[in-house]
Amino acid sequence: MIRKCSQCCDELGPWEGRLCLGCQNRGPNWKWSASDLAVLVLEREPAPLTPYDICRVVLRDYQRDIPESMLNFDLAQDKRFCWAGQSIYGLFRHGLVAGPRNLGETGCFFMAAFAQALDIDCFAFALKSAGYRFQTQSLRAAMKKHHSIQWLDRSRCEVPLTGALRHYFEGMGVAEDGASLDDMIRRFGPVIGKGAIEFYQRSIQALRSASEVEP
């Protein structure tokens, strides 16, 4: 079951605790870490941000001047943050999965959660619709290199969810244990399904529009 903050009801990732940091009653003299300040910023943002943008907001709102290079390291190491693209991070509430830190890992998890083979262009559209930022050719290259992704032909691939792969996802930080991993799979599999439906609907509409303008 996906946890929600008992104060504001926003969704919380597996490593975020039971309350949003912004909902915790900390005194004005509480010393937030750089990572905590980044969480506080992202809790209020509608979409993921770059380390540069997070540092700017921290300086403006909390009067803390955090070096961008230090924050970039913290974002990559802290499991509370979810990778959304090259040097872009958000939180679970932004629709991102915890754990993966590159495009190959992200693609592997979402394809396994969907549990069906997909055309890579369709899959890329669905991932972008979920909030990830990348180039389609980069996704293709990353997934070609990943050991768990099976290609059925030049454009279609799948990821069988084996026991070894489940351990791989847990070790990556997708979930705390097997039961919560099942929650993540149930949560994110339909995200790809929804994106795939929209992709094919748009493709059909484009074909219809093209046929209508032909002489």
C-alpha positions as CSV (number, residue, x, y, z in Angstrom):
1,M,0.0,0.0,0.0
2,I,1.3,3.4,-1.0
3,R,1.8,5.6,2.1
4,K,0.3,9.1,2.3
5,C,1.1,12.0,4.7
6,S,-1.4,12.0,7.5
7,Q,-1.4,15.8,7.4
8,C,-1.7,16.8,3.8
9,C,-2.4,13.4,2.1
10,D,0.3,13.7,-0.5
11,E,1.9,10.4,-1.5
12,L,5.2,9.4,0.1
13,G,7.9,7.3,-1.4
14,P,9.3,4.2,0.4
15,W,12.1,6.2,2.0
16,E,10.4,9.4,2.9
17,G,9.0,8.5,6.3
18,R,5.4,8.9,7.5
19,L,5.0,12.7,7.2
20,C,6.1,15.3,4.6
21,L,9.0,17.3,6.0
22,G,7.0,20.4,5.5
23,C,4.2,19.0,7.7
24,Q,6.5,18.2,10.6
25,N,6.4,20.6,13.4
26,R,10.0,21.6,13.6
27,G,11.0,24.7,15.5
28,P,12.5,27.8,13.8
29,N,16.0,26.9,15.0
30,W,16.0,23.4,13.5
31,K,19.1,22.8,11.4
32,W,18.0,21.2,8.2
33,S,20.5,19.3,6.1
34,A,21.1,20.2,2.5
35,S,19.2,17.1,1.4
36,D,16.3,18.0,3.7
37,L,16.1,21.5,2.3
38,A,15.9,20.0,-1.2
39,V,13.1,17.8,-0.1
40,L,11.3,20.8,1.4
41,V,11.6,22.6,-1.9
42,L,10.5,19.7,-4.0
43,E,7.5,19.1,-1.8
44,R,6.1,22.4,-2.9
45,E,7.0,22.1,-6.6
46,P,4.6,20.7,-9.2
47,A,7.4,19.0,-11.2
48,P,11.0,17.8,-10.8
49,L,13.9,20.3,-10.8
50,T,17.6,20.5,-11.6
51,P,20.1,20.9,-8.7
52,Y,20.7,24.5,-10.0
53,D,17.1,25.4,-9.6
54,I,16.8,23.7,-6.2
55,C,19.8,25.7,-4.9
56,R,18.3,28.9,-6.1
57,V,15.0,28.2,-4.3
58,V,16.9,27.1,-1.1
59,L,18.8,30.4,-1.1
60,R,15.7,32.5,-1.7
61,D,13.4,30.7,0.8
62,Y,15.9,29.5,3.5
63,Q,18.9,31.8,3.1
64,R,21.2,28.8,2.8
65,D,23.9,28.9,0.0
66,I,24.4,25.3,-0.9
67,P,27.1,24.5,-3.5
68,E,25.4,22.9,-6.6
69,S,28.0,20.2,-6.9
70,M,27.4,19.1,-3.3
71,L,23.7,19.0,-3.8
72,N,24.0,17.1,-7.0
73,F,25.9,14.4,-5.1
74,D,23.3,14.3,-2.3
75,L,20.5,14.0,-4.8
76,A,22.1,11.0,-6.4
77,Q,22.8,9.3,-3.1
78,D,19.7,10.0,-1.1
79,K,16.9,7.4,-1.8
80,R,14.2,9.9,-1.1
81,F,14.9,11.6,-4.4
82,C,13.7,10.1,-7.6
83,W,15.7,10.4,-10.9
84,A,13.6,12.1,-13.7
85,G,16.3,12.6,-16.3
86,Q,19.9,13.7,-16.6
87,S,20.6,15.9,-13.5
88,I,16.8,16.2,-12.8
89,Y,15.2,15.0,-9.6
90,G,11.8,14.9,-8.0
91,L,9.9,13.0,-5.4
92,F,7.5,10.1,-5.5
93,R,4.6,12.5,-5.5
94,H,5.6,13.7,-8.9
95,G,4.8,10.3,-10.3
96,L,8.4,9.0,-10.3
97,V,9.7,5.7,-9.1
98,A,12.3,5.6,-6.3
99,G,15.6,3.8,-6.9
100,P,16.7,4.1,-10.5
101,R,19.5,6.5,-11.3
102,N,19.7,6.2,-15.0
103,L,17.6,5.6,-18.1
104,G,18.4,1.9,-18.4
105,E,17.4,1.2,-14.8
106,T,14.2,3.3,-15.2
107,G,13.2,1.6,-18.4
108,C,13.9,-1.8,-17.1
109,F,11.6,-1.3,-14.1
110,F,8.7,0.3,-16.0
111,M,8.8,-2.4,-18.7
112,A,8.8,-5.1,-16.1
113,A,5.9,-3.5,-14.2
114,F,3.9,-3.3,-17.4
115,A,4.6,-7.0,-18.0
116,Q,4.0,-6.9,-21.8
117,A,6.2,-6.3,-24.8
118,L,6.1,-2.8,-26.3
119,D,7.4,-0.9,-29.3
120,I,10.3,1.3,-28.1
121,D,8.7,4.5,-29.5
122,C,5.4,3.7,-27.7
123,F,7.3,3.0,-24.5
124,A,9.3,6.2,-24.8
125,F,6.1,8.2,-25.2
126,A,4.6,6.6,-22.1
127,L,7.7,7.3,-20.0
128,K,7.7,10.9,-21.1
129,S,4.0,11.2,-20.3
130,A,4.9,10.0,-16.8
131,G,7.2,12.9,-16.3
132,Y,10.6,11.6,-17.4
133,R,12.8,13.8,-19.6
134,F,15.1,12.2,-22.3
135,Q,15.6,11.6,-26.0
136,T,14.0,8.5,-27.5
137,Q,17.3,7.4,-29.1
138,S,18.9,7.6,-25.6
139,L,16.3,5.3,-24.2
140,R,16.8,2.8,-27.0
141,A,20.6,2.8,-26.5
142,A,20.3,2.5,-22.7
143,M,17.9,-0.4,-23.0
144,K,20.0,-2.2,-25.6
145,K,22.8,-2.3,-23.0
146,H,20.7,-3.5,-20.0
147,H,21.2,-7.2,-19.3
148,S,17.5,-7.9,-18.3
149,I,15.8,-6.4,-21.3
150,Q,14.9,-8.9,-24.1
151,W,14.5,-7.6,-27.6
152,L,11.9,-9.5,-29.7
153,D,12.8,-7.7,-32.9
154,R,14.5,-4.3,-33.8
155,S,11.8,-2.2,-32.2
156,R,9.9,-4.4,-29.6
157,C,11.2,-5.5,-26.2
158,E,10.1,-6.9,-22.9
159,V,11.3,-7.6,-19.4
160,P,10.2,-10.9,-17.7
161,L,9.9,-10.2,-13.9
162,T,12.1,-13.0,-12.5
163,G,13.0,-13.6,-8.9
164,A,16.5,-12.3,-9.6
165,L,15.1,-9.2,-11.1
166,R,12.8,-8.6,-8.1
167,H,15.9,-8.7,-5.9
168,Y,17.7,-6.3,-8.3
169,F,14.9,-3.8,-7.9
170,E,14.8,-4.1,-4.1
171,G,18.6,-3.6,-4.0
172,M,18.2,-0.6,-6.2
173,G,15.8,1.0,-3.8
174,V,12.5,0.8,-5.7
175,A,10.9,-0.6,-2.5
176,E,11.7,-1.7,1.0
177,D,10.8,-5.3,0.6
178,G,8.9,-7.8,-1.6
179,A,5.4,-6.7,-0.5
180,S,6.1,-3.0,-1.1
181,L,7.7,-3.9,-4.5
182,D,4.4,-5.5,-5.5
183,D,2.7,-2.2,-4.5
184,M,5.1,-0.3,-6.8
185,I,4.5,-2.7,-9.7
186,R,0.7,-2.3,-9.3
187,R,1.2,1.5,-9.1
188,F,3.4,2.0,-12.1
189,G,2.4,-0.7,-14.5
190,P,-0.9,1.0,-15.4
191,V,1.0,4.3,-16.0
192,I,2.7,2.7,-19.0
193,G,-0.6,1.2,-20.2
194,K,-2.3,4.6,-20.1
195,G,0.6,6.2,-22.0
196,A,0.6,3.3,-24.6
197,I,-3.2,3.8,-25.2
198,E,-2.7,7.5,-25.8
199,F,0.2,6.8,-28.1
200,Y,-1.8,4.5,-30.4
201,Q,-4.8,6.8,-30.3
202,R,-2.7,9.7,-31.5
203,S,-1.1,7.4,-34.1
204,I,-4.5,6.4,-35.5
205,Q,-5.7,10.0,-35.5
206,A,-2.6,11.1,-37.4
207,L,-3.2,8.4,-40.0
208,R,-6.8,9.5,-40.4
209,S,-5.8,13.1,-40.7
210,A,-3.2,12.3,-43.3
211,S,-5.7,10.2,-45.4
212,E,-8.2,13.1,-45.3
213,V,-5.8,15.6,-46.9
214,E,-4.7,13.2,-49.7
215,P,-6.1,14.0,-53.1
